[in-house]
Amino acid sequence: MNTRIESLIAEMPEQTQLILLSGLSVLWLKPQQDEARELIARYKERGFDVVALRETALQLFLVAGFQTSLEAAFQIREVYGEGLPKGEEHPQEIGMFELLGRGYHLQAEVYRDNVEKLRENLLNVSPELSEWTVLVGYGLVLSRPGLPGHWRELFEIAVLAAQGFPRQLHSHFRGALHLGATVEEIKLVLKVVELISGPDKTKPAWQMWRRISK
């Protein structure tokens, strides 16, 4: 395999799954990239959990749109020869109130002491987005089984660093730490983004991370 993250995998083989999923999170932002197919093939060859792959693809629609998740699913089907396996959860069986409840719970875990300030700010900006953030973002998607919570935050970091959204990136740096991500894991994900997107694109994310990690 000749990809931009191959050297990183060789350097840290014990983190291969995290590297591959982080790389896919960034590569999937642009449709039909051959490098993404190569990473999916490597993921399959290594025998990593297809559920984690599915969840990484599905959660992209929160920060990159439904079409991004759909294109990722098509690529996975091309490599695996079948569509994504259906998850164990069925939203219609869970119910809106339970989704809201677990959404509020996870949001509080991610933001800790700043959660009330966040909720007030979101409510003032847009009541609908404030509610959708809890119901859809944290309740329906980020609370799903299949990925560790801190990995979900790490993949959000990868996407936001590549896209260049500093306000949201700052929050997810904090959220990843709050959910148990290590400093080494965050730096590893930023290295993946840098290898794929380039140093200039990733420079603001590195600067922000250095300020946070002091």
C-alpha positions as CSV (number, residue, x, y, z in Angstrom):
1,M,0.0,0.0,0.0
2,N,1.3,3.4,-0.9
3,T,-0.5,6.0,1.1
4,R,0.5,9.1,2.9
5,I,0.1,7.6,6.4
6,E,2.0,4.4,5.6
7,S,5.1,5.7,7.4
8,L,3.1,6.5,10.5
9,I,1.6,3.0,10.6
10,A,5.1,1.5,10.3
11,E,6.3,3.7,13.2
12,M,3.3,2.9,15.4
13,P,1.8,-0.5,14.4
14,E,0.0,-0.8,17.7
15,Q,-2.1,2.2,16.8
16,T,-2.9,1.0,13.3
17,Q,-6.7,0.9,13.7
18,L,-6.9,4.4,15.2
19,I,-4.6,5.7,12.4
20,L,-6.6,4.1,9.6
21,L,-10.0,5.3,11.0
22,S,-8.6,8.8,11.5
23,G,-7.2,8.9,8.0
24,L,-10.5,7.7,6.5
25,S,-12.4,10.4,8.5
26,V,-10.3,13.0,6.6
27,L,-10.2,11.3,3.2
28,W,-13.9,10.7,3.1
29,L,-14.4,14.5,3.2
30,K,-13.8,14.4,-0.6
31,P,-15.7,11.7,-2.6
32,Q,-14.2,8.8,-4.5
33,Q,-10.6,9.0,-3.4
34,D,-8.6,5.9,-4.3
35,E,-6.5,6.4,-1.2
36,A,-9.6,5.9,1.0
37,R,-10.3,2.6,-0.8
38,E,-6.7,1.5,0.0
39,L,-7.2,2.3,3.6
40,I,-10.4,0.4,3.8
41,A,-8.7,-2.6,2.1
42,R,-5.9,-2.4,4.7
43,Y,-8.5,-2.2,7.5
44,K,-10.2,-5.3,6.2
45,E,-6.9,-7.2,5.7
46,R,-6.0,-6.5,9.3
47,G,-9.3,-8.0,10.5
48,F,-10.3,-4.9,12.4
49,D,-13.9,-4.6,13.6
50,V,-16.3,-3.6,10.8
51,V,-18.7,-2.1,13.4
52,A,-16.0,0.5,14.3
53,L,-15.6,1.2,10.6
54,R,-19.4,1.6,10.2
55,E,-19.6,4.0,13.1
56,T,-16.8,6.1,11.9
57,A,-18.5,6.5,8.5
58,L,-22.0,7.2,10.0
59,Q,-20.9,9.9,12.4
60,L,-19.4,11.9,9.6
61,F,-22.8,13.3,8.7
62,L,-22.7,15.4,11.9
63,V,-19.8,17.5,10.7
64,A,-19.6,16.8,7.0
65,G,-23.2,16.1,5.8
66,F,-25.3,13.1,5.0
67,Q,-23.8,12.7,1.5
68,T,-20.3,12.2,3.0
69,S,-21.5,9.3,5.2
70,L,-23.3,7.8,2.2
71,E,-20.3,8.0,-0.1
72,A,-18.2,6.4,2.6
73,A,-20.7,3.6,2.9
74,F,-20.5,3.1,-0.9
75,Q,-16.8,2.8,-0.7
76,I,-16.9,0.3,2.1
77,R,-19.4,-1.8,0.1
78,E,-17.0,-1.8,-2.9
79,V,-14.2,-3.2,-0.7
80,Y,-16.2,-5.6,1.5
81,G,-18.6,-6.7,-1.2
82,E,-21.7,-5.9,1.0
83,G,-23.3,-3.0,2.7
84,L,-22.8,-1.8,6.3
85,P,-24.2,-4.2,8.9
86,K,-27.2,-2.9,10.6
87,G,-26.6,-1.6,14.1
88,E,-28.2,-3.0,17.2
89,E,-30.0,0.2,18.1
90,H,-33.4,1.3,16.6
91,P,-34.2,4.9,17.3
92,Q,-38.0,4.3,17.0
93,E,-37.7,1.8,19.8
94,I,-35.5,4.0,22.0
95,G,-37.8,7.0,21.9
96,M,-37.1,10.7,21.8
97,F,-37.1,11.3,25.5
98,E,-34.4,8.6,26.1
99,L,-32.3,10.0,23.2
100,L,-32.6,13.5,24.7
101,G,-31.7,12.1,28.2
102,R,-28.5,10.3,27.1
103,G,-27.7,13.3,24.8
104,Y,-27.8,15.7,27.7
105,H,-25.7,13.2,29.7
106,L,-23.0,12.8,27.1
107,Q,-22.9,16.5,26.3
108,A,-22.3,17.2,30.0
109,E,-19.5,14.6,30.1
110,V,-17.8,16.3,27.1
111,Y,-18.1,19.9,28.2
112,R,-18.0,19.4,32.0
113,D,-18.0,22.8,33.8
114,N,-18.7,24.7,30.5
115,V,-21.8,22.8,29.6
116,E,-24.4,25.3,30.9
117,K,-22.5,28.1,29.1
118,L,-22.5,26.1,25.9
119,R,-26.2,25.4,26.1
120,E,-27.1,29.0,26.8
121,N,-24.9,30.1,23.8
122,L,-26.5,27.6,21.5
123,L,-30.0,28.5,22.6
124,N,-29.3,32.2,21.9
125,V,-27.9,31.4,18.5
126,S,-30.5,28.9,17.4
127,P,-33.1,27.0,19.5
128,E,-33.4,24.4,16.8
129,L,-29.7,23.8,16.5
130,S,-29.4,23.7,20.3
131,E,-32.0,20.9,20.4
132,W,-30.6,19.0,17.4
133,T,-27.2,19.1,18.9
134,V,-28.5,17.1,21.9
135,L,-31.1,14.9,20.3
136,V,-29.3,14.0,17.0
137,G,-25.6,14.8,17.8
138,Y,-25.1,13.4,21.2
139,G,-28.3,11.4,21.7
140,L,-28.7,9.6,18.4
141,V,-25.1,9.4,17.0
142,L,-22.3,10.0,19.5
143,S,-23.9,7.9,22.2
144,R,-24.2,4.8,19.9
145,P,-22.3,1.7,20.8
146,G,-19.5,0.5,18.5
147,L,-16.8,3.1,19.2
148,P,-15.2,4.3,22.4
149,G,-16.4,7.8,23.3
150,H,-12.9,9.3,23.2
151,W,-12.3,7.8,19.7
152,R,-15.5,9.5,18.5
153,E,-14.0,12.8,19.8
154,L,-10.7,12.1,18.1
155,F,-12.4,11.6,14.8
156,E,-14.3,14.8,15.2
157,I,-10.9,16.5,15.8
158,A,-9.5,15.0,12.6
159,V,-12.4,16.3,10.5
160,L,-12.6,19.7,12.1
161,A,-8.8,20.2,11.9
162,A,-9.0,19.3,8.2
163,Q,-12.0,21.6,7.6
164,G,-10.7,24.5,9.7
165,F,-13.4,25.1,12.3
166,P,-11.5,26.5,15.3
167,R,-14.5,27.1,17.6
168,Q,-15.7,23.5,17.4
169,L,-12.2,22.1,17.3
170,H,-11.3,23.7,20.6
171,S,-14.4,22.1,22.2
172,H,-13.6,18.7,20.9
173,F,-9.9,18.9,22.0
174,R,-11.3,19.4,25.5
175,G,-14.0,16.8,25.0
176,A,-11.5,14.1,23.9
177,L,-9.4,14.7,27.1
178,H,-12.6,14.6,29.3
179,L,-13.6,11.3,27.8
180,G,-10.2,9.7,28.4
181,A,-8.1,10.3,25.2
182,T,-4.4,10.6,25.9
183,V,-2.1,13.5,24.8
184,E,-0.3,11.0,22.6
185,E,-3.5,9.9,20.8
186,I,-4.5,13.5,20.1
187,K,-1.1,14.3,18.7
188,L,-1.2,11.1,16.6
189,V,-4.5,12.1,15.0
190,L,-3.1,15.5,14.2
191,K,-0.2,13.9,12.6
192,V,-2.6,11.9,10.4
193,V,-4.4,15.0,9.4
194,E,-1.1,16.8,8.6
195,L,0.1,13.9,6.4
196,I,-3.1,14.0,4.4
197,S,-4.0,17.7,4.4
198,G,-0.6,19.2,4.5
199,P,1.3,21.3,7.2
200,D,-0.2,24.6,6.2
201,K,-3.7,23.4,6.6
202,T,-3.0,21.7,9.9
203,K,-0.9,24.5,11.4
204,P,-3.8,26.3,13.2
205,A,-4.9,23.1,14.8
206,W,-1.4,22.4,16.1
207,Q,-1.1,25.9,17.5
208,M,-4.5,25.5,19.3
209,W,-3.5,22.2,20.7
210,R,-0.2,23.5,22.0
211,R,-2.1,26.3,23.9
212,I,-4.5,23.8,25.4
213,S,-1.9,21.2,26.4
214,K,0.4,23.6,28.2
